[in-house]
């Protein structure tokens, strides 16, 4: 390497108007991109796991496990139980919870891939899931956390996040 070129490189690095700002800007933008990718990965995992929790309510709806008082969903609905038989209500609830789970898994994949449709899918799924949790809630506040309160709050948080971002 020519000693004169080496001097020019060093003087360019020492000159604050030359490459230092560009280097720091590049470093920060790379870090920001990496932080966004990490956030998207963690959020995508969270969304998928949130969706998979809906499968527990599906299991309860179809009666695949013996019902225990502290399990959560009782198989009753404050809206439907008065006029709909359990033979219709429980499969309807089970299918609704399956659709919610599928929606969240697909939305989580959309978060990973940064797909253009992700916000719409996540918003629609969160609203649908919230309606399902509210409609198939038995109306009692006993064991409300096991009956989906945390899931409902997560849905509301997702709806707020998407709404405020747009």
C-alpha positions as CSV (number, residue, x, y, z in Angstrom):
1,X,0.0,0.0,0.0
2,X,1.3,3.4,-0.9
3,X,2.2,5.4,2.3
4,X,0.5,8.5,0.9
5,X,-2.8,6.5,0.5
6,X,-2.5,5.3,4.1
7,X,-2.1,8.9,5.2
8,X,-5.1,10.0,3.2
9,X,-7.2,7.3,4.8
10,X,-6.2,8.3,8.3
11,X,-6.7,12.0,7.7
12,X,-10.1,11.2,6.2
13,X,-11.0,9.3,9.4
14,X,-9.8,12.2,11.6
15,X,-11.7,14.7,9.6
16,X,-15.1,14.9,11.3
17,X,-16.9,15.9,8.1
18,X,-15.7,12.8,6.2
19,X,-16.7,9.3,7.1
20,X,-17.3,9.2,10.9
21,X,-20.9,10.4,10.7
22,X,-21.6,8.0,7.9
23,X,-20.0,5.1,9.8
24,X,-22.1,5.9,13.0
25,X,-25.2,6.4,11.0
26,X,-24.7,3.0,9.3
27,X,-24.0,1.4,12.6
28,X,-27.2,2.8,14.2
29,X,-29.4,1.9,11.2
30,X,-28.0,-1.6,11.2
31,X,-28.7,-1.9,14.9
32,X,-32.2,-0.5,14.4
33,X,-32.9,-3.0,11.7
34,X,-31.6,-5.8,13.9
35,X,-33.8,-4.6,16.8
36,X,-36.9,-4.5,14.6
37,X,-36.1,-8.0,13.4
38,X,-35.7,-9.3,16.9
39,X,-39.0,-7.5,18.0
40,X,-40.8,-9.0,15.0
41,X,-39.5,-12.5,15.8
42,X,-40.5,-12.3,19.5
43,X,-43.9,-10.7,18.6
44,X,-44.5,-13.3,16.0
45,X,-43.8,-16.1,18.5
46,X,-46.0,-14.4,21.0
47,X,-48.9,-14.1,18.5
48,X,-48.6,-17.8,17.6
49,X,-48.5,-18.9,21.2
50,X,-51.5,-16.7,21.9
51,X,-53.3,-18.4,19.1
52,X,-52.4,-21.9,20.4
53,X,-53.9,-21.1,23.8
54,X,-57.2,-20.9,22.0
55,X,-56.9,-24.6,21.4
56,X,-57.4,-25.3,25.1
57,X,-60.8,-23.7,24.9
58,X,-61.5,-25.9,21.8
59,X,-60.5,-29.0,23.9
60,X,-62.9,-27.9,26.6
61,X,-65.7,-27.1,24.0
62,X,-65.5,-30.6,22.5
63,X,-65.3,-32.3,25.9
64,X,-62.1,-34.1,25.1
65,X,-61.0,-33.8,28.8
66,X,-63.2,-34.4,31.8
67,X,-64.5,-31.0,33.0
68,X,-63.0,-29.7,36.3
69,X,-64.4,-26.5,38.0
70,X,-61.0,-24.6,37.8
71,X,-60.4,-25.3,34.1
72,X,-61.9,-22.2,32.8
73,X,-64.7,-22.3,30.2
74,X,-67.8,-24.0,31.6
75,X,-69.5,-24.8,28.3
76,X,-72.1,-22.1,29.0
77,X,-72.7,-18.8,27.3
78,X,-74.4,-15.7,28.8
79,X,-75.8,-15.0,25.3
80,X,-76.7,-18.4,23.9
81,X,-77.2,-20.9,26.8
82,X,-80.8,-19.8,27.4
83,X,-82.0,-20.7,24.0
84,X,-79.3,-23.0,22.4
85,X,-78.7,-26.6,23.4
86,X,-75.2,-27.7,24.5
87,X,-75.2,-30.0,21.5
88,X,-75.1,-27.0,19.3
89,X,-73.4,-24.5,21.5
90,X,-70.2,-26.5,22.3
91,X,-69.3,-27.4,18.7
92,X,-70.0,-23.8,17.7
93,X,-67.7,-22.5,20.4
94,X,-65.1,-25.2,19.5
95,X,-65.1,-24.2,15.8
96,X,-64.9,-20.5,16.8
97,X,-61.9,-21.1,19.0
98,X,-60.2,-23.2,16.2
99,X,-60.7,-20.3,13.7
100,X,-59.2,-17.9,16.3
101,X,-56.2,-20.2,16.7
102,X,-55.7,-20.5,13.0
103,X,-56.0,-16.8,12.5
104,X,-53.4,-16.0,15.1
105,X,-50.9,-18.7,13.8
106,X,-51.3,-17.2,10.3
107,X,-50.9,-13.7,11.6
108,X,-47.8,-14.7,13.5
109,X,-46.3,-16.1,10.3
110,X,-47.2,-12.8,8.7
111,X,-45.3,-11.0,11.4
112,X,-42.2,-13.2,10.7
113,X,-42.3,-12.6,7.0
114,X,-43.3,-8.9,7.3
115,X,-46.2,-9.6,4.9
116,X,-48.3,-6.6,3.8
117,X,-51.5,-8.3,5.0
118,X,-50.3,-8.9,8.5
119,X,-51.9,-5.9,10.3
120,X,-55.3,-6.6,8.6
121,X,-55.2,-10.4,9.5
122,X,-54.1,-9.6,13.1
123,X,-56.7,-6.9,13.5
124,X,-59.5,-9.1,12.2
125,X,-58.4,-12.1,14.2
126,X,-58.1,-10.1,17.4
127,X,-61.6,-8.7,17.0
128,X,-63.0,-12.1,16.2
129,X,-61.3,-13.7,19.1
130,X,-62.5,-11.0,21.5
131,X,-66.1,-11.5,20.3
132,X,-65.7,-15.2,20.7
133,X,-64.4,-14.8,24.3
134,X,-67.2,-12.4,25.2
135,X,-70.0,-14.3,23.5
136,X,-69.0,-17.7,25.0
137,X,-68.2,-16.3,28.5
138,X,-70.6,-17.8,31.0
139,X,-71.3,-14.4,32.7
140,X,-69.8,-15.3,36.0
141,X,-66.8,-13.4,37.4
142,X,-65.5,-16.4,39.4
143,X,-62.3,-17.7,37.7
144,X,-62.5,-15.0,35.1
145,X,-58.8,-15.2,34.3
146,X,-59.2,-18.9,33.4
147,X,-62.2,-18.0,31.3
148,X,-60.1,-15.8,29.0
149,X,-59.7,-12.4,30.6
150,X,-55.9,-12.3,29.9
151,X,-56.6,-13.4,26.3
152,X,-59.2,-10.6,25.9
153,X,-56.7,-8.0,27.3
154,X,-54.0,-9.3,24.9
155,X,-56.5,-8.9,22.0
156,X,-57.4,-5.4,23.1
157,X,-53.6,-4.6,23.3
158,X,-53.1,-5.9,19.8
159,X,-56.1,-4.0,18.5
160,X,-54.8,-0.8,20.1
161,X,-51.2,-1.3,18.9
162,X,-52.4,-1.8,15.3
163,X,-54.9,1.1,15.4
164,X,-52.4,3.5,16.9
165,X,-49.6,2.5,14.4
166,X,-51.8,3.2,11.4
